[in-house]
Amino acid sequence: MPEFRSPAERRRKMRFANVMNAHLVALREDRFTVTDSARVINISSSGLALLTALQIQVGETVTAYVDWPVRREDGCSVLLKTLGRVVRRDSDRTIAASIVSYEFCTTGLEDRSA
């Protein structure tokens, strides 16, 4: 994953530019859940930037299920599940979310008979 950091970068954590598919779940205060597909623009150990059509507001809790680009040795796909809050909304489609907790999950064995 290519790392990028401008000379005026204020973030403490390095960000890695890597476009990955994700599924985004927003938990509203009234316990209403909204879901949509998303694209990860960049990611660091403390946050991620995503493109999404969801109208998510700053402060909302979000869970992102990111399709990790590397499989396990046994062929299982890997998901990165993150939990955090939206900290910035840059446009109609771009949000930045903190990562409060994360875990890697497997999605099952792929059919290797082909």
Biopython code that builds the backbone (N, CA, C, O; Angstrom):
import numpy as np
from Bio.PDB.StructureBuilder import StructureBuilder

atoms = [
    (1, "MET", "N", (0.844, -1.175, 0.000)),
    (1, "MET", "CA", (0.000, 0.000, 0.000)),
    (1, "MET", "C", (0.888, 1.237, 0.000)),
    (1, "MET", "O", (1.760, 1.369, 0.859)),
    (2, "PRO", "N", (0.686, 2.117, -0.923)),
    (2, "PRO", "CA", (1.511, 3.322, -0.935)),
    (2, "PRO", "C", (1.141, 4.268, 0.201)),
    (2, "PRO", "O", (-0.036, 4.507, 0.473)),
    (3, "GLU", "N", (2.142, 4.788, 0.842)),
    (3, "GLU", "CA", (1.948, 5.740, 1.926)),
    (3, "GLU", "C", (2.028, 7.138, 1.335)),
    (3, "GLU", "O", (2.804, 7.377, 0.411)),
    (4, "PHE", "N", (1.234, 8.060, 1.860)),
    (4, "PHE", "CA", (1.381, 9.431, 1.418)),
    (4, "PHE", "C", (1.267, 10.376, 2.597)),
    (4, "PHE", "O", (0.451, 10.180, 3.499)),
    (5, "ARG", "N", (2.092, 11.393, 2.572)),
    (5, "ARG", "CA", (2.095, 12.392, 3.639)),
    (5, "ARG", "C", (2.670, 13.668, 3.052)),
    (5, "ARG", "O", (3.807, 13.692, 2.581)),
    (6, "SER", "N", (1.877, 14.726, 3.083)),
    (6, "SER", "CA", (2.354, 16.003, 2.553)),
    (6, "SER", "C", (3.235, 16.681, 3.598)),
    (6, "SER", "O", (3.166, 16.337, 4.779)),
    (7, "PRO", "N", (4.068, 17.646, 3.176)),
    (7, "PRO", "CA", (4.931, 18.337, 4.134)),
    (7, "PRO", "C", (4.149, 19.057, 5.234)),
    (7, "PRO", "O", (4.656, 19.228, 6.342)),
    (8, "ALA", "N", (2.923, 19.478, 4.934)),
    (8, "ALA", "CA", (2.113, 20.192, 5.916)),
    (8, "ALA", "C", (1.189, 19.259, 6.687)),
    (8, "ALA", "O", (0.265, 19.723, 7.355)),
    (9, "GLU", "N", (1.420, 17.968, 6.605)),
    (9, "GLU", "CA", (0.566, 16.977, 7.252)),
    (9, "GLU", "C", (0.556, 17.148, 8.766)),
    (9, "GLU", "O", (1.607, 17.208, 9.404)),
    (10, "ARG", "N", (-0.652, 17.225, 9.333)),
    (10, "ARG", "CA", (-0.788, 17.401, 10.780)),
    (10, "ARG", "C", (-1.154, 16.098, 11.493)),
    (10, "ARG", "O", (-1.079, 16.021, 12.719)),
    (11, "ARG", "N", (-1.540, 15.101, 10.750)),
    (11, "ARG", "CA", (-1.945, 13.840, 11.374)),
    (11, "ARG", "C", (-0.730, 13.137, 11.983)),
    (11, "ARG", "O", (0.377, 13.193, 11.447)),
    (12, "ARG", "N", (-0.967, 12.478, 13.112)),
    (12, "ARG", "CA", (0.119, 11.757, 13.773)),
    (12, "ARG", "C", (0.344, 10.380, 13.160)),
    (12, "ARG", "O", (1.454, 9.850, 13.219)),
    (13, "LYS", "N", (-0.686, 9.802, 12.577)),
    (13, "LYS", "CA", (-0.599, 8.457, 12.008)),
    (13, "LYS", "C", (-0.462, 8.544, 10.496)),
    (13, "LYS", "O", (-1.077, 9.398, 9.858)),
    (14, "MET", "N", (0.348, 7.657, 9.922)),
    (14, "MET", "CA", (0.494, 7.607, 8.468)),
    (14, "MET", "C", (-0.790, 7.059, 7.853)),
    (14, "MET", "O", (-1.424, 6.164, 8.412)),
    (15, "ARG", "N", (-1.166, 7.602, 6.702)),
    (15, "ARG", "CA", (-2.308, 7.094, 5.954)),
    (15, "ARG", "C", (-1.799, 6.306, 4.765)),
    (15, "ARG", "O", (-0.754, 6.621, 4.195)),
    (16, "PHE", "N", (-2.543, 5.282, 4.398)),
    (16, "PHE", "CA", (-2.183, 4.458, 3.262)),
    (16, "PHE", "C", (-3.299, 4.542, 2.229)),
    (16, "PHE", "O", (-4.452, 4.220, 2.514)),
    (17, "ALA", "N", (-2.940, 4.981, 1.023)),
    (17, "ALA", "CA", (-3.903, 5.080, -0.065)),
    (17, "ALA", "C", (-4.120, 3.688, -0.628)),
    (17, "ALA", "O", (-3.211, 3.092, -1.206)),
    (18, "ASN", "N", (-5.300, 3.186, -0.461)),
    (18, "ASN", "CA", (-5.627, 1.869, -0.975)),
    (18, "ASN", "C", (-7.132, 1.804, -1.139)),
    (18, "ASN", "O", (-7.863, 1.781, -0.149)),
    (19, "VAL", "N", (-7.598, 1.775, -2.357)),
    (19, "VAL", "CA", (-9.032, 1.736, -2.597)),
    (19, "VAL", "C", (-9.530, 0.316, -2.367)),
    (19, "VAL", "O", (-9.089, -0.627, -3.023)),
    (20, "MET", "N", (-10.464, 0.181, -1.414)),
    (20, "MET", "CA", (-11.030, -1.118, -1.074)),
    (20, "MET", "C", (-12.540, -0.970, -0.977)),
    (20, "MET", "O", (-13.045, 0.097, -0.626)),
    (21, "ASN", "N", (-13.254, -2.035, -1.286)),
    (21, "ASN", "CA", (-14.701, -2.038, -1.111)),
    (21, "ASN", "C", (-15.027, -2.188, 0.361)),
    (21, "ASN", "O", (-14.274, -2.799, 1.120)),
    (22, "ALA", "N", (-16.163, -1.622, 0.757)),
    (22, "ALA", "CA", (-16.594, -1.735, 2.147)),
    (22, "ALA", "C", (-18.109, -1.714, 2.208)),
    (22, "ALA", "O", (-18.782, -1.301, 1.263)),
    (23, "HIS", "N", (-18.624, -2.160, 3.319)),
    (23, "HIS", "CA", (-20.045, -2.057, 3.626)),
    (23, "HIS", "C", (-20.136, -1.197, 4.878)),
    (23, "HIS", "O", (-19.475, -1.483, 5.877)),
    (24, "LEU", "N", (-20.936, -0.165, 4.834)),
    (24, "LEU", "CA", (-21.012, 0.802, 5.926)),
    (24, "LEU", "C", (-22.348, 0.690, 6.638)),
    (24, "LEU", "O", (-23.398, 0.627, 5.998)),
    (25, "VAL", "N", (-22.307, 0.666, 7.960)),
    (25, "VAL", "CA", (-23.515, 0.615, 8.787)),
    (25, "VAL", "C", (-23.487, 1.823, 9.709)),
    (25, "VAL", "O", (-22.565, 1.979, 10.510)),
    (26, "ALA", "N", (-24.502, 2.680, 9.597)),
    (26, "ALA", "CA", (-24.602, 3.861, 10.454)),
    (26, "ALA", "C", (-25.660, 3.598, 11.516)),
    (26, "ALA", "O", (-26.781, 3.199, 11.200)),
    (27, "LEU", "N", (-25.303, 3.821, 12.768)),
    (27, "LEU", "CA", (-26.237, 3.630, 13.876)),
    (27, "LEU", "C", (-26.744, 4.988, 14.325)),
    (27, "LEU", "O", (-25.994, 5.782, 14.892)),
    (28, "ARG", "N", (-28.001, 5.250, 14.073)),
    (28, "ARG", "CA", (-28.594, 6.537, 14.428)),
    (28, "ARG", "C", (-28.993, 6.542, 15.897)),
    (28, "ARG", "O", (-29.156, 5.488, 16.511)),
    (29, "GLU", "N", (-29.150, 7.743, 16.453)),
    (29, "GLU", "CA", (-29.489, 7.871, 17.876)),
    (29, "GLU", "C", (-30.790, 7.159, 18.227)),
    (29, "GLU", "O", (-30.948, 6.657, 19.341)),
    (30, "ASP", "N", (-31.718, 7.114, 17.278)),
    (30, "ASP", "CA", (-32.996, 6.455, 17.551)),
    (30, "ASP", "C", (-32.919, 4.940, 17.313)),
    (30, "ASP", "O", (-33.943, 4.267, 17.198)),
    (31, "ARG", "N", (-31.694, 4.423, 17.242)),
    (31, "ARG", "CA", (-31.420, 2.996, 17.050)),
    (31, "ARG", "C", (-31.771, 2.517, 15.647)),
    (31, "ARG", "O", (-31.795, 1.313, 15.390)),
    (32, "PHE", "N", (-32.039, 3.434, 14.751)),
    (32, "PHE", "CA", (-32.319, 3.101, 13.360)),
    (32, "PHE", "C", (-30.996, 2.840, 12.659)),
    (32, "PHE", "O", (-30.053, 3.619, 12.798)),
    (33, "THR", "N", (-30.922, 1.770, 11.922)),
    (33, "THR", "CA", (-29.688, 1.396, 11.237)),
    (33, "THR", "C", (-29.830, 1.635, 9.743)),
    (33, "THR", "O", (-30.825, 1.243, 9.134)),
    (34, "VAL", "N", (-28.827, 2.282, 9.157)),
    (34, "VAL", "CA", (-28.784, 2.540, 7.727)),
    (34, "VAL", "C", (-27.540, 1.876, 7.172)),
    (34, "VAL", "O", (-26.466, 1.984, 7.763)),
    (35, "THR", "N", (-27.668, 1.186, 6.039)),
    (35, "THR", "CA", (-26.513, 0.510, 5.455)),
    (35, "THR", "C", (-26.354, 0.887, 3.986)),
    (35, "THR", "O", (-27.321, 1.247, 3.315)),
    (36, "ASP", "N", (-25.127, 0.799, 3.504)),
    (36, "ASP", "CA", (-24.840, 1.065, 2.097)),
    (36, "ASP", "C", (-23.432, 0.567, 1.791)),
    (36, "ASP", "O", (-22.624, 0.349, 2.693)),
    (37, "SER", "N", (-23.156, 0.391, 0.505)),
    (37, "SER", "CA", (-21.797, 0.068, 0.107)),
    (37, "SER", "C", (-20.974, 1.349, 0.135)),
    (37, "SER", "O", (-21.518, 2.451, 0.059)),
    (38, "ALA", "N", (-19.667, 1.193, 0.245)),
    (38, "ALA", "CA", (-18.758, 2.343, 0.314)),
    (38, "ALA", "C", (-17.434, 1.951, -0.303)),
    (38, "ALA", "O", (-17.188, 0.776, -0.576)),
    (39, "ARG", "N", (-16.589, 2.930, -0.520)),
    (39, "ARG", "CA", (-15.219, 2.702, -1.005)),
    (39, "ARG", "C", (-14.265, 3.382, -0.031)),
    (39, "ARG", "O", (-14.442, 4.555, 0.298)),
    (40, "VAL", "N", (-13.265, 2.656, 0.427)),
    (40, "VAL", "CA", (-12.243, 3.229, 1.295)),
    (40, "VAL", "C", (-11.257, 3.976, 0.398)),
    (40, "VAL", "O", (-10.728, 3.414, -0.561)),
    (41, "ILE", "N", (-11.017, 5.243, 0.718)),
    (41, "ILE", "CA", (-10.058, 6.055, -0.034)),
    (41, "ILE", "C", (-8.668, 5.896, 0.553)),
    (41, "ILE", "O", (-7.696, 5.661, -0.165)),
    (42, "ASN", "N", (-8.588, 6.030, 1.879)),
    (42, "ASN", "CA", (-7.330, 5.806, 2.575)),
    (42, "ASN", "C", (-7.629, 5.365, 3.992)),
    (42, "ASN", "O", (-8.741, 5.526, 4.493)),
    (43, "ILE", "N", (-6.610, 4.804, 4.627)),
    (43, "ILE", "CA", (-6.794, 4.220, 5.955)),
    (43, "ILE", "C", (-5.517, 4.388, 6.761)),
    (43, "ILE", "O", (-4.417, 4.358, 6.211)),
    (44, "SER", "N", (-5.669, 4.565, 8.074)),
    (44, "SER", "CA", (-4.541, 4.575, 8.994)),
    (44, "SER", "C", (-4.950, 3.756, 10.211)),
    (44, "SER", "O", (-6.042, 3.189, 10.236)),
    (45, "SER", "N", (-4.095, 3.688, 11.206)),
    (45, "SER", "CA", (-4.440, 2.923, 12.407)),
    (45, "SER", "C", (-5.483, 3.640, 13.262)),
    (45, "SER", "O", (-6.042, 3.038, 14.179)),
    (46, "SER", "N", (-5.754, 4.911, 12.977)),
    (46, "SER", "CA", (-6.714, 5.644, 13.805)),
    (46, "SER", "C", (-7.934, 6.143, 13.052)),
    (46, "SER", "O", (-8.827, 6.726, 13.666)),
    (47, "GLY", "N", (-8.006, 5.932, 11.725)),
    (47, "GLY", "CA", (-9.172, 6.394, 11.000)),
    (47, "GLY", "C", (-9.163, 5.978, 9.545)),
    (47, "GLY", "O", (-8.175, 5.447, 9.039)),
    (48, "LEU", "N", (-10.291, 6.231, 8.875)),
    (48, "LEU", "CA", (-10.387, 5.933, 7.455)),
    (48, "LEU", "C", (-11.267, 6.958, 6.765)),
    (48, "LEU", "O", (-12.168, 7.532, 7.376)),
    (49, "ALA", "N", (-10.998, 7.179, 5.494)),
    (49, "ALA", "CA", (-11.800, 8.072, 4.662)),
    (49, "ALA", "C", (-12.560, 7.199, 3.679)),
    (49, "ALA", "O", (-12.002, 6.271, 3.093)),
    (50, "LEU", "N", (-13.849, 7.509, 3.506)),
    (50, "LEU", "CA", (-14.708, 6.684, 2.666)),
    (50, "LEU", "C", (-15.545, 7.533, 1.725)),
    (50, "LEU", "O", (-15.888, 8.676, 2.029)),
    (51, "LEU", "N", (-15.863, 6.955, 0.583)),
    (51, "LEU", "CA", (-16.856, 7.506, -0.333)),
    (51, "LEU", "C", (-18.131, 6.716, -0.118)),
    (51, "LEU", "O", (-18.114, 5.487, -0.187)),
    (52, "THR", "N", (-19.239, 7.397, 0.142)),
    (52, "THR", "CA", (-20.513, 6.722, 0.358)),
    (52, "THR", "C", (-21.653, 7.641, -0.050)),
    (52, "THR", "O", (-21.533, 8.865, 0.006)),
    (53, "ALA", "N", (-22.750, 7.042, -0.458)),
    (53, "ALA", "CA", (-23.941, 7.815, -0.804)),
    (53, "ALA", "C", (-24.816, 8.057, 0.419)),
    (53, "ALA", "O", (-25.781, 8.817, 0.342)),
    (54, "LEU", "N", (-24.496, 7.424, 1.546)),
    (54, "LEU", "CA", (-25.280, 7.635, 2.770)),
    (54, "LEU", "C", (-25.140, 9.072, 3.261)),
    (54, "LEU", "O", (-24.058, 9.655, 3.197)),
    (55, "GLN", "N", (-26.216, 9.623, 3.740)),
    (55, "GLN", "CA", (-26.180, 10.958, 4.339)),
    (55, "GLN", "C", (-25.872, 10.796, 5.830)),
    (55, "GLN", "O", (-26.773, 10.782, 6.669)),
    (56, "ILE", "N", (-24.605, 10.676, 6.131)),
    (56, "ILE", "CA", (-24.144, 10.464, 7.504)),
    (56, "ILE", "C", (-23.631, 11.787, 8.039)),
    (56, "ILE", "O", (-22.913, 12.512, 7.350)),
    (57, "GLN", "N", (-24.001, 12.096, 9.264)),
    (57, "GLN", "CA", (-23.614, 13.364, 9.876)),
    (57, "GLN", "C", (-22.423, 13.180, 10.812)),
    (57, "GLN", "O", (-22.188, 12.089, 11.331)),
    (58, "VAL", "N", (-21.689, 14.248, 11.016)),
    (58, "VAL", "CA", (-20.576, 14.251, 11.966)),
    (58, "VAL", "C", (-21.121, 13.862, 13.337)),
    (58, "VAL", "O", (-22.152, 14.368, 13.779)),
    (59, "GLY", "N", (-20.410, 12.957, 13.996)),
    (59, "GLY", "CA", (-20.806, 12.498, 15.319)),
    (59, "GLY", "C", (-21.544, 11.172, 15.318)),
    (59, "GLY", "O", (-21.660, 10.532, 16.363)),
    (60, "GLU", "N", (-22.048, 10.747, 14.165)),
    (60, "GLU", "CA", (-22.760, 9.477, 14.112)),
    (60, "GLU", "C", (-21.790, 8.308, 14.250)),
    (60, "GLU", "O", (-20.640, 8.390, 13.819)),
    (61, "THR", "N", (-22.261, 7.227, 14.853)),
    (61, "THR", "CA", (-21.477, 6.010, 15.009)),
    (61, "THR", "C", (-21.587, 5.184, 13.739)),
    (61, "THR", "O", (-22.681, 4.992, 13.207)),
    (62, "VAL", "N", (-20.453, 4.697, 13.254)),
    (62, "VAL", "CA", (-20.444, 3.879, 12.040)),
    (62, "VAL", "C", (-19.591, 2.633, 12.242)),
    (62, "VAL", "O", (-18.581, 2.650, 12.946)),
    (63, "THR", "N", (-20.024, 1.564, 11.610)),
    (63, "THR", "CA", (-19.240, 0.342, 11.520)),
    (63, "THR", "C", (-18.946, 0.129, 10.047)),
    (63, "THR", "O", (-19.855, 0.153, 9.218)),
    (64, "ALA", "N", (-17.683, -0.080, 9.719)),
    (64, "ALA", "CA", (-17.288, -0.346, 8.336)),
    (64, "ALA", "C", (-16.733, -1.764, 8.258)),
    (64, "ALA", "O", (-15.878, -2.157, 9.051)),
    (65, "TYR", "N", (-17.233, -2.520, 7.292)),
    (65, "TYR", "CA", (-16.732, -3.853, 6.999)),
    (65, "TYR", "C", (-15.934, -3.735, 5.709)),
    (65, "TYR", "O", (-16.512, -3.633, 4.627)),
    (66, "VAL", "N", (-14.621, -3.748, 5.815)),
    (66, "VAL", "CA", (-13.735, -3.495, 4.681)),
    (66, "VAL", "C", (-13.222, -4.817, 4.121)),
    (66, "VAL", "O", (-12.708, -5.657, 4.859)),
    (67, "ASP", "N", (-13.367, -4.994, 2.804)),
    (67, "ASP", "CA", (-12.795, -6.166, 2.135)),
    (67, "ASP", "C", (-11.280, -6.014, 2.117)),
    (67, "ASP", "O", (-10.740, -5.197, 1.371)),
    (68, "TRP", "N", (-10.599, -6.802, 2.939)),
    (68, "TRP", "CA", (-9.142, -6.695, 3.045)),
    (68, "TRP", "C", (-8.521, -7.263, 1.767)),
    (68, "TRP", "O", (-8.988, -8.280, 1.254)),
    (69, "PRO", "N", (-7.471, -6.613, 1.248)),
    (69, "PRO", "CA", (-6.933, -7.028, -0.051)),
    (69, "PRO", "C", (-6.105, -8.315, -0.037)),
    (69, "PRO", "O", (-5.706, -8.787, -1.101)),
    (70, "VAL", "N", (-5.840, -8.889, 1.122)),
    (70, "VAL", "CA", (-5.014, -10.094, 1.217)),
    (70, "VAL", "C", (-5.836, -11.218, 1.834)),
    (70, "VAL", "O", (-6.542, -11.013, 2.822)),
    (71, "ARG", "N", (-5.740, -12.388, 1.253)),
    (71, "ARG", "CA", (-6.422, -13.569, 1.794)),
    (71, "ARG", "C", (-5.502, -14.307, 2.761)),
    (71, "ARG", "O", (-4.282, -14.139, 2.742)),
    (72, "ARG", "N", (-6.120, -15.124, 3.601)),
    (72, "ARG", "CA", (-5.335, -16.000, 4.452)),
    (72, "ARG", "C", (-4.704, -17.096, 3.606)),
    (72, "ARG", "O", (-5.091, -17.293, 2.454)),
    (73, "GLU", "N", (-3.728, -17.813, 4.174)),
    (73, "GLU", "CA", (-3.067, -18.902, 3.451)),
    (73, "GLU", "C", (-4.037, -19.977, 2.991)),
    (73, "GLU", "O", (-3.830, -20.593, 1.946)),
    (74, "ASP", "N", (-5.101, -20.210, 3.766)),
    (74, "ASP", "CA", (-6.060, -21.265, 3.415)),
    (74, "ASP", "C", (-7.121, -20.795, 2.413)),
    (74, "ASP", "O", (-8.057, -21.535, 2.111)),
    (75, "GLY", "N", (-6.979, -19.569, 1.898)),
    (75, "GLY", "CA", (-7.902, -19.073, 0.873)),
    (75, "GLY", "C", (-9.085, -18.289, 1.394)),
    (75, "GLY", "O", (-9.881, -17.781, 0.605)),
    (76, "CYS", "N", (-9.221, -18.177, 2.714)),
    (76, "CYS", "CA", (-10.345, -17.423, 3.279)),
    (76, "CYS", "C", (-10.187, -15.932, 3.001)),
    (76, "CYS", "O", (-9.101, -15.366, 3.131)),
    (77, "SER", "N", (-11.288, -15.321, 2.618)),
    (77, "SER", "CA", (-11.293, -13.867, 2.495)),
    (77, "SER", "C", (-11.282, -13.261, 3.892)),
    (77, "SER", "O", (-11.736, -13.879, 4.855)),
    (78, "VAL", "N", (-10.758, -12.045, 3.987)),
    (78, "VAL", "CA", (-10.638, -11.378, 5.283)),
    (78, "VAL", "C", (-11.382, -10.043, 5.230)),
    (78, "VAL", "O", (-11.282, -9.300, 4.254)),
    (79, "LEU", "N", (-12.121, -9.757, 6.287)),
    (79, "LEU", "CA", (-12.782, -8.466, 6.465)),
    (79, "LEU", "C", (-12.151, -7.753, 7.643)),
    (79, "LEU", "O", (-11.835, -8.372, 8.659)),
    (80, "LEU", "N", (-11.970, -6.444, 7.501)),
    (80, "LEU", "CA", (-11.578, -5.613, 8.626)),
    (80, "LEU", "C", (-12.843, -4.921, 9.104)),
    (80, "LEU", "O", (-13.446, -4.147, 8.361)),
    (81, "LYS", "N", (-13.249, -5.192, 10.335)),
    (81, "LYS", "CA", (-14.445, -4.569, 10.914)),
    (81, "LYS", "C", (-13.979, -3.449, 11.829)),
    (81, "LYS", "O", (-13.257, -3.690, 12.797)),
    (82, "THR", "N", (-14.396, -2.209, 11.519)),
    (82, "THR", "CA", (-14.012, -1.072, 12.351)),
    (82, "THR", "C", (-15.253, -0.437, 12.963)),
    (82, "THR", "O", (-16.332, -0.457, 12.370)),
    (83, "LEU", "N", (-15.090, 0.119, 14.140)),
    (83, "LEU", "CA", (-16.150, 0.867, 14.810)),
    (83, "LEU", "C", (-15.597, 2.234, 15.151)),
    (83, "LEU", "O", (-14.495, 2.341, 15.689)),
    (84, "GLY", "N", (-16.342, 3.274, 14.849)),
    (84, "GLY", "CA", (-15.881, 4.624, 15.155)),
    (84, "GLY", "C", (-16.972, 5.655, 14.953)),
    (84, "GLY", "O", (-18.149, 5.323, 14.808)),
    (85, "ARG", "N", (-16.561, 6.904, 14.945)),
    (85, "ARG", "CA", (-17.496, 8.017, 14.752)),
    (85, "ARG", "C", (-17.056, 8.834, 13.551)),
    (85, "ARG", "O", (-15.866, 8.944, 13.254)),
    (86, "VAL", "N", (-18.041, 9.404, 12.866)),
    (86, "VAL", "CA", (-17.742, 10.308, 11.757)),
    (86, "VAL", "C", (-17.171, 11.591, 12.354)),
    (86, "VAL", "O", (-17.809, 12.224, 13.195)),
    (87, "VAL", "N", (-15.980, 11.972, 11.924)),
    (87, "VAL", "CA", (-15.321, 13.165, 12.460)),
    (87, "VAL", "C", (-15.318, 14.324, 11.469)),
    (87, "VAL", "O", (-15.091, 15.475, 11.842)),
    (88, "ARG", "N", (-15.574, 14.001, 10.192)),
    (88, "ARG", "CA", (-15.575, 15.064, 9.181)),
    (88, "ARG", "C", (-16.380, 14.607, 7.981)),
    (88, "ARG", "O", (-16.392, 13.428, 7.629)),
    (89, "ARG", "N", (-17.045, 15.556, 7.365)),
    (89, "ARG", "CA", (-17.749, 15.333, 6.109)),
    (89, "ARG", "C", (-17.227, 16.366, 5.132)),
    (89, "ARG", "O", (-17.475, 17.560, 5.300)),
    (90, "ASP", "N", (-16.495, 15.916, 4.099)),
    (90, "ASP", "CA", (-15.853, 16.835, 3.164)),
    (90, "ASP", "C", (-16.746, 17.245, 2.005)),
    (90, "ASP", "O", (-16.591, 18.340, 1.465)),
    (91, "SER", "N", (-17.663, 16.395, 1.621)),
    (91, "SER", "CA", (-18.534, 16.686, 0.479)),
    (91, "SER", "C", (-19.804, 15.867, 0.646)),
    (91, "SER", "O", (-20.052, 15.292, 1.706)),
    (92, "ASP", "N", (-20.597, 15.820, -0.400)),
    (92, "ASP", "CA", (-21.809, 15.006, -0.342)),
    (92, "ASP", "C", (-21.506, 13.528, -0.189)),
    (92, "ASP", "O", (-22.345, 12.769, 0.297)),
    (93, "ARG", "N", (-20.313, 13.109, -0.598)),
    (93, "ARG", "CA", (-20.006, 11.678, -0.608)),
    (93, "ARG", "C", (-18.804, 11.265, 0.225)),
    (93, "ARG", "O", (-18.641, 10.071, 0.476)),
    (94, "THR", "N", (-17.961, 12.176, 0.663)),
    (94, "THR", "CA", (-16.734, 11.804, 1.361)),
    (94, "THR", "C", (-16.865, 12.060, 2.858)),
    (94, "THR", "O", (-17.217, 13.159, 3.285)),
    (95, "ILE", "N", (-16.573, 11.018, 3.656)),
    (95, "ILE", "CA", (-16.560, 11.167, 5.112)),
    (95, "ILE", "C", (-15.241, 10.641, 5.657)),
    (95, "ILE", "O", (-14.568, 9.828, 5.022)),
    (96, "ALA", "N", (-14.884, 11.115, 6.839)),
    (96, "ALA", "CA", (-13.745, 10.593, 7.586)),
    (96, "ALA", "C", (-14.278, 10.082, 8.916)),
    (96, "ALA", "O", (-15.064, 10.758, 9.579)),
    (97, "ALA", "N", (-13.851, 8.896, 9.300)),
    (97, "ALA", "CA", (-14.316, 8.295, 10.544)),
    (97, "ALA", "C", (-13.127, 7.843, 11.373)),
    (97, "ALA", "O", (-12.130, 7.349, 10.846)),
    (98, "SER", "N", (-13.251, 8.020, 12.671)),
    (98, "SER", "CA", (-12.221, 7.515, 13.577)),
    (98, "SER", "C", (-12.354, 5.997, 13.677)),
    (98, "SER", "O", (-13.400, 5.431, 13.357)),
    (99, "ILE", "N", (-11.291, 5.355, 14.122)),
    (99, "ILE", "CA", (-11.345, 3.924, 14.429)),
    (99, "ILE", "C", (-11.140, 3.801, 15.933)),
    (99, "ILE", "O", (-10.042, 4.022, 16.444)),
    (100, "VAL", "N", (-12.214, 3.446, 16.634)),
    (100, "VAL", "CA", (-12.162, 3.260, 18.079)),
    (100, "VAL", "C", (-11.781, 1.823, 18.407)),
    (100, "VAL", "O", (-11.025, 1.567, 19.344)),
    (101, "SER", "N", (-12.313, 0.889, 17.621)),
    (101, "SER", "CA", (-11.946, -0.515, 17.786)),
    (101, "SER", "C", (-11.996, -1.183, 16.416)),
    (101, "SER", "O", (-12.660, -0.704, 15.497)),
    (102, "TYR", "N", (-11.280, -2.299, 16.300)),
    (102, "TYR", "CA", (-11.274, -3.034, 15.044)),
    (102, "TYR", "C", (-11.006, -4.500, 15.320)),
    (102, "TYR", "O", (-10.484, -4.870, 16.372)),
    (103, "GLU", "N", (-11.375, -5.329, 14.351)),
    (103, "GLU", "CA", (-11.038, -6.746, 14.397)),
    (103, "GLU", "C", (-11.032, -7.287, 12.975)),
    (103, "GLU", "O", (-11.758, -6.801, 12.107)),
    (104, "PHE", "N", (-10.209, -8.294, 12.752)),
    (104, "PHE", "CA", (-10.178, -8.971, 11.469)),
    (104, "PHE", "C", (-11.056, -10.206, 11.577)),
    (104, "PHE", "O", (-10.975, -10.956, 12.550)),
    (105, "CYS", "N", (-11.901, -10.411, 10.566)),
    (105, "CYS", "CA", (-12.810, -11.556, 10.533)),
    (105, "CYS", "C", (-12.605, -12.302, 9.229)),
    (105, "CYS", "O", (-12.254, -11.701, 8.213)),
    (106, "THR", "N", (-12.823, -13.605, 9.253)),
    (106, "THR", "CA", (-12.776, -14.367, 8.011)),
    (106, "THR", "C", (-14.197, -14.482, 7.472)),
    (106, "THR", "O", (-15.170, -14.435, 8.225)),
    (107, "THR", "N", (-14.294, -14.633, 6.149)),
    (107, "THR", "CA", (-15.605, -14.702, 5.519)),
    (107, "THR", "C", (-15.921, -16.082, 4.999)),
    (107, "THR", "O", (-16.943, -16.264, 4.337)),
    (108, "GLY", "N", (-15.074, -17.069, 5.275)),
    (108, "GLY", "CA", (-15.324, -18.435, 4.840)),
    (108, "GLY", "C", (-14.372, -18.859, 3.740)),
    (108, "GLY", "O", (-13.683, -18.037, 3.136)),
    (109, "LEU", "N", (-14.349, -20.148, 3.494)),
    (109, "LEU", "CA", (-13.489, -20.698, 2.466)),
    (109, "LEU", "C", (-14.072, -20.421, 1.084)),
    (109, "LEU", "O", (-15.281, -20.510, 0.869)),
    (110, "GLU", "N", (-13.195, -20.089, 0.171)),
    (110, "GLU", "CA", (-13.596, -19.891, -1.218)),
    (110, "GLU", "C", (-13.624, -21.248, -1.904)),
    (110, "GLU", "O", (-12.930, -22.174, -1.485)),
    (111, "ASP", "N", (-14.418, -21.368, -2.949)),
    (111, "ASP", "CA", (-14.449, -22.607, -3.741)),
    (111, "ASP", "C", (-13.157, -22.715, -4.517)),
    (111, "ASP", "O", (-12.909, -21.921, -5.424)),
    (112, "ARG", "N", (-12.327, -23.693, -4.172)),
    (112, "ARG", "CA", (-11.030, -23.860, -4.845)),
    (112, "ARG", "C", (-11.048, -25.027, -5.814)),
    (112, "ARG", "O", (-9.987, -25.473, -6.253)),
    (113, "SER", "N", (-12.228, -25.536, -6.163)),
    (113, "SER", "CA", (-12.294, -26.676, -7.071)),
    (113, "SER", "C", (-12.141, -26.279, -8.517)),
    (113, "SER", "O", (-11.876, -27.136, -9.361)),
    (114, "ALA", "N", (-12.299, -24.999, -8.835)),
    (114, "ALA", "CA", (-12.224, -24.553, -10.234)),
    (114, "ALA", "C", (-10.804, -24.406, -10.708)),
    (114, "ALA", "O", (-10.573, -24.039, -11.860)),
]
sb = StructureBuilder()
sb.init_structure("model")
sb.init_model(0)
sb.init_chain("A")
sb.init_seg("    ")
for serial, (resi, resn, name, xyz) in enumerate(atoms, 1):
    if name == "N":
        sb.init_residue(resn, " ", resi, " ")
    sb.init_atom(name, np.array(xyz, "f"), 0.0, 1.0, " ", f" {name:<3s}", serial, name[0])
structure = sb.get_structure()
